[in-house]
Amino acid sequence: MSENETFKRGVAHFNAREFFEAHEAWEELWLPADEPEKTFLQGMIQIAAAFHHYQRRNPRGTKSLLSAGLGRLESCPKEFRSMDMARLRNEAGVWLDALAESEGIKPSKLPRIHAARRPWIEAPKKKKRRMRSPAASKNR
């Protein structure tokens, strides 16, 4: 499965409220990722993990991970990888604010990842270094 397909699988899991599975899909990409993709993926993983904690009735873990994840996604542009990051940050921020005010007050629905107006943008490709043969170097 390509990196882009794995990322989209994580988005599908997130929107299906399968937060643990979203976390797992994105973690596959996060481990070998380079910056700035690594920080972006870590933020997405933390937000997914936060809502997994919410589903398991752990408000302290939810707040902690939401705060950390939002902090990592703060530098993302409004639209990133064809996702409406501004909307995701806003929806997750509403949850964080509500949890900070009172353990009993919760927004009516969990956040979703919405598409931005632009076509899907793939993750940046890693540059591959080409090795030259010793004979090719002498002919230069």
Summary of the structure (lengths in Angstrom):
residues: 140
radius of gyration: 18.4
end to end distance: 39.8
largest distance: 73.9
contacts: 384
relative contact order: 0.13
helix: 58%
strand: 4%
